[in-house]
Amino acid sequence: MVADALADSMQRARFRLTALGEAIDRLGPTSRHATSARFPWNLCKTAHEGLVAQLDAIAVGLPKVDDVLNGLLAAAESLHIYLAFVETGAVERVPQAMIAPLEALVRPLVPEGSACLQPARVLVYYDWVPSNYSFRQDFPTELRALLTEALDDADAPAVEAVPQVFAALSFPVADQSNVLLHSLLGHEMGHALVELLKGPPMTVGLPQGFEPELLVQLLSLWKVELLADAWAVFLLGPAAMLSLIELAPADQASDDHPCSHLRFSLMDQCLRRGGFVGAQEAPLGLAWLPAAIGTALERSGNTRPVNGPYAWAHNFFYRQLDTLVEFVFGSSGAYTRDNWVSDGEQSGRCAQGCHSLVWRILHYTPPDSVDTVDLAGRSPHLASVLNAGWTVWQHKGIWQRFCSRLELSPPAKEYEAFARLNKLLLKAMEIISIRAEWAEAMQ
């Protein structure tokens, strides 16, 4: 078993270093990044070669080989993240359009007098590891320390410091062209809010027969993940849950994450609190939502742990869902059914009673030129744009109309239609971002 675990760690290290080498090659030595004084390409290349040499030299029988591998992986990941910030362009463009609106949504939640978002900013970088959406706050200091350690050269020139951050959010490079999945960044922003605002106190007696350290860990880490899910729904509404259903429809419980069924159950309660589900009249354009949630809950039902410490933690948190929802939604400014309706009142409704933002996507392409944007005009909520996109994508009738408007015949050209939908959503998000930054500059 030990040998198998070591072999797996070696394989992961080899994969990480291979991807890191590819990233360095893409950036230099003649690219515009490598020729800039701000980016020490030769330094990164040397560090990568040193890490590869370390991995090649590892002998299985050496003492503390796990420590050596863990240090190597940490250094490689740190270099990888640094390169992700350097390698800008189309890959970063999609989630970057969400940042100014997300900051605007979070700012009212920051306690008065706190300097968390001033001058610190929210940064987004991408990861080469599939499905790796993540959150970091200790990023700049850790990066410099690990990079210096990897180089093992006290005289190496200092790497330019990453800007001070309130939160650093990552997304998988494979998802760069799926705008709908970028609502998962709401969960990562939720982690930043959990770090800042903590959560409701929960006291419970630990049962006998299980390792106490593991139970304490489950109580701590699962609580953080569930609160981040609740904050995601608070910020973005149904899109937060729909994107998680798409990414993790049936994840089993682990030491650091609860199972999909528990997470979906919490988000369902959040949506009920926001009026999206369970109201007497379904929100315009979202009549399909309760069925989608019900299907997700049913399909994830077999992820519920049936015995052991995971089952105990699952049952404990299931009884605490109301407490978690109340802690988050007791704050002001939640994205609710009222936001969804009011955002579209100015544009009217299409014949099928769909929300007017869906109508805009079906009939209107946002302008390509910033000069044509009325910066003083009313901008829809970021979540409304994402939820309108999910409505088009999920509702079969609306999707067929969308393809018809584009003169496409699904499913043969469904990918092309989805690409067009992504471009529309991205353009709308960019306009919101431009307006948010303009409004801030005018203050």
Secondary structure, 3 states (H helix, E strand, C coil): CHHHHHHHHHHHHHHHHHHHHHHHHHHCCCCCCCCCCCCCHHHHHHHHHHHHHHHHHCCCCCCCHHHHHHHHHHHHHHHHHHHHHHCCCHHHHHHHHHHHHHHHHHHHHCCCCCCCCCCCEEEEEEECCCCCCEEECCHHHHHHHHHHHHHCCCCCCCCCCCCCEEEEEEEEHHHCCCHHHHHHHHHHHHHHHHHHHCCCCCCCCCCCCCCHHHHHHHHHHHHHHHHHHHHHHHHHCHHHHHHHHHHCCCCCCCCCCCCHHHHHHHHHHHHHHCCCCCCCCCCCCCCCHHHHHHHHHHHCHHHCCCCHHHHHHHHHHHHCHHHHHHHHHCCCCCCCHHHHHHCCHHHCCCCCCCCHHHHHHHHCCCCCCHHHCCCCCCCCCHHHHHHHHHHHHHCHHHHHHHHHHCCCCCCCCHHHHHHHHHHHHHHHHHHHHHHHHHHHHHC
